[in-house]
Amino acid sequence: MQDFAARTEPHRRELLAHCYRMLGSVHEAEDLVQETLVRAWKAWAGYDPARASVRTWLYRIATNACLTALEGRARRPLPSGLGGPAGDPGAPLTPSFEIPWLQPFPDARLDDPGLRLARRGTLRLALLAAMQTLPPKQRAVLILRDVLEFSAAEVAGFLDTTPAAVNSALQRARAGLGGLSADEVAEPDDTAVEAVLDRYVRAFERADVAGLVELLTDDVVMEMPPVPLWFRGRDGYGRFLERLFALRGPGWRMTRTAANGQPALVAYCRDDAGVHRLHTLQVFTVTGSRVAHNVVFADPAVLAAFDLPAQPAARASDGRP
């Protein structure tokens, strides 16, 4: 058993990323990684290193565990995948918890937040949301071939099919993404991102709507799962922020984190007693030194997956959170 743990444990985190790409849920991905390791342990006596490396063997088990888990399940969308943008920023913010929303992935769950696969954009929310529209087997082929770079023959072995069938499924999967690729959702250089996020934080904490709108692209998108509404354009984004600050008041606090290889902010608002409380996780896409997309997560299950503190740390400027 010690040999099994020593050989398999180094692959746990990349298997977690793989299962997350397949399922769109951190919690379900963790369960599937555990199931993968249980299946592998039971089959360890029959493992033949001459036929496949431990890594390849584990990916075969994990992929098939994910495909079994996906049987009969609905895809995990973002609000923008369900219909057109909302026209009224004052529409009721009624959550729909019955929809299995796409969840963000905490970069901290990886040993190295700059993992090569994440840097290539393969964990980006835009790409993950597009992958969710593919049938599960096409999704598996796309991930195994284009993301993990297994050969067509290896993937055929995973899925008990032929290389020709794998190549055909890969072509259909790429077409299903409408040309979207990891490269097309990559962030600009870190310096540009840092500058935009710093300005965004300062404006948000001051409830400065005009300052925030200046940082947005003309066709910016904001969406807020589990609320099935989303807004496109600077006007809708700004009007929604006006509503938010009118309801919650000024004096917000924001801290930095990262999700899906993208910059993210954690927002804290004041309660009636003046104490800052955890409010949302906001995951950004920055293009051309502007915010092009902001996915705002308020689901308590999502916030729990990031192990976020209920209150921000005290600042030297005022000595209190």
N, C-alpha and C positions, 0 to 999 in steps of 0.2 A: 504493500500500500504506500510506503514511503517513496518508492520509485515512481509510482503512478502520480503522486502529488508533485514530486519534483519535475516530472516531465510535462505535466498538464498545467500547472499553476501559472507559468509564464505567459500562457495564452489566454488567461481568463478575461483580461480587459479588452483585448481585441475581439474576443468572442462576444463580449457585452455590446461593443459597438456594432458588430455584425447583426446580432439579434435585434438591436434597436432599429437599425436600418430596415430590417424586414417587418418589424411590428409597429414602429412608431410610438412605443411606450417604454419608458425606462423600467417601470415596475414589472411589466410582462417580460422584458428582455432579461432582467435579473432572474426571474423564475425559469426562463428557458435555458440560460447558462447553467443554472443549477441542475436542471433536468439533463442537459447535455453531459455534464460531468458524471452524473449518476449512471446514465446509459454507458458512458465510456468506461467507468469503473467496472460495471458488470461484464463488459466485453473485453476487458484488459488482457485476460489470459489468452484471448484469440488474436490480439493485435500482432500484425506482421510488419515489422519495420522495412522489410524488403519491398512491400507493395506501396507504402505511403509513409510520409513523415507523420509524426504525432500531430503537427499543426494541420496538415491536410486531412487526416483522419478525423480530427475534432470538428473541422469545418463541415465535413460531410454529415456528421451526426447532428451538429447544430442546425444546419440548413434544413434537414428533414424534420427535426423537431419543430422548427418554425413553421414549415409548410403544414404540418399536422395541426398546429395550434391555429393557423389561419383558416382552416376549413370551415366554411359557413359563416365567417365573420365579416362584418362591414369594414370598409377601409376607414382609416383615421384621417379626417380632413382638417384643414383650417377653415375659418368662416368664409374666406374668399373662394374656397372650392365648392361652396354650396349654392351660390347665386350671385347676383349683381350687388354693387355697393349700396349702402343705405343712403337715402337722400335727406334724412332728417337727423342731425346730430343730437336732437332732443328725444329721440325714440327711446322707449323703455329698455333698460338694460337687464333683461330677463335671461338668466343663464339657462342653458339646455344641457343638463348633466346626463341626459339619456344618450347624447351623441358621444361616441368614443373619440374624443379630440386627439389630434396629433400633439404629443408632448415634447418639450425641449429636453436636450441632453446636457447634463452638467459636465463641463470640461474637466472639472476636478475629479471626476470618476476615472479618468485616464491617468496612468502614471506620469505621462508627459503631455500637458495641455497642448503642446505644439507637435503632437504626433503627426507623422508624415501624412497619414490618411486624412486627418482633419485639415491640415494645411492645404491639401488639394481640393478642399471644398466639399468633400463627400459626406459631411455631416450637416451641411447647411439646411436650414428649414425649408427654403424654396425647393431644393432638390428632393428632400425627403417627402414634402407634400406632393410633388409630381410623381415620385415613385409609388406613392400610395394609390394612385389611380391605375396602376398596372395590375394585371392578374398576378397572384402570388408566385407562380413559377417563372413568369417573365421577370418579375422583380428580383427573384433569386438569381436568375441567369445574368441579369444586368449587373447586380452587385458583385457576383463572383467573377465575372469576366472583366468589367470595366473598372471596378473599384479595387478588387483584391487581386486581379490579374492572374487568376487561374487559367489554365489552358482550356480550350474547348473539350479536349479529351478528358481532362480532370473533372470538369463540370458534368460531362456526360456520365462519368462514373458516379458522381454524387447523386445524380437524379435518375439513374438507371435508364438512360436514353442514349442517343447517338450524337456524335459531334455535329453532324449535319442538322439535327433537330435543335441542338444548342445554338448554332449559328443563326438558324431561322428565328428562334425565339429572341435572340439578341437584337436582330434587325427590327423585329416588331416592337420590342421594348424601347429601343432608341427612337423609333418613330412615334411611339406613344408619349414620349417626353416632349415632343414638339421642338426638338433641337436644344433643349435646356441641358447644360452640362455643368460639371463641377467648376470648370474654368469661368463660366459665365456668371457664377454667383460668388466669385472670390472678392474679398475685401481689398481696398487699396492699401498702401503701405501703412504700417503701424502708426507712424507719426501723424499722418492725416486723420486716421481714426481717433487717435487720442485727442487731437485738437477739437474735432467735432463733438466728441462725447464730453469733453471738459466744458465747452460752451453750452451744450445741452443741459448738463447738470446745473450750471450756474443759473440759467434761465428758468429751468423747472423749479428749482428751490425758491426762486423769487416769484413764482407764478407769473412769469413774464411771457405772455402768449405771443406778443409781437416778436420778441427775441427768439422764441422757439420756431415760429413760422419761417423766419429768415434762414433757418438751418435745414429746411425741407426742400426736396425736389418738387417740381410742379405736379407730378403725378404720384406723390407719396401715398403709401398705403398704411393704414392702421387697422389692426384687427385684435379682438379681445376674447379669445376662447376662455371660458365656456359660453360667453354671450355670442349668439350667432349673427352678429352685425359686424360690418366692416365699412371703412370709409376710404375714398380715394380723393386725392387732391389736397392742396394746402388749405383751402377754405374749410372743407369738412373737418380736417384735422384740427385746425385752429378753433373752430366753433365748438368742437367737442371738448377741447382743453378749457375753453371759457366756462363751459358747463361744469367740468370737473372741479376747477378751482372755485367756482361759485358754491359748489356743494361741500367741498372739503376744506376750503380756505387756503391761505398761503402757508409759508413756513415748512415746506417739505424737506426731507432729507433723502439723499440718494447715495448709494455705495456701488462700487464696481464689481462685476463678476464676468463670467464668460459662459456661453452656451452654444453648442453646435459649431464650435470654432468661430463664433461671432461675438462681438462686444455686447455686453448686457449690463443693465442697471437694475438695482433693487430699490424700489420706491417705498418710503415710509411717510405716512401722513399723521398729523396730530389728532388725537382723540379729544373728547370734551374736557379732559383734565389737562390737556396740553402735552401729553406724552406721545412720542412718536411710536407708531405701531406699523408692523409689516403690512404692506398694501399690495404690491404687484412686482412681478419680474418682467422686465421689458427687454426683448431681444432685437437688436438692430441690424439692418443692412445699410451700409454706408457706401455711396457711390459718388464719385466726383466731388468729394468734400461736402456732401449733403446726405441727410438721412432719407433713404428711399423707401424703407419699410420698417415698421415697428410692430412686433407681435407682443401684445401685453397679456401676460398670464396671471390670472387671479385665483385659479383653482387651488385650494389648500393642499391637495395631493401633489400638485406640481411644486409648490413652494416647499413642501416637506422633503421632496426628492433632492432639493438643493441644499438642505440643512441650513437654511437661512435663519439668522437670529431674529427673535421677535422684535427687538429694538436695535437701532444702530449704535455703534460705539460712540462714546462721548467725544466731542471735539474740544481741542484746546481753546478755541475762540470763545466758548461759552461754558465749558465745563459740564454740560449736561447733554443727554441724547435728544 
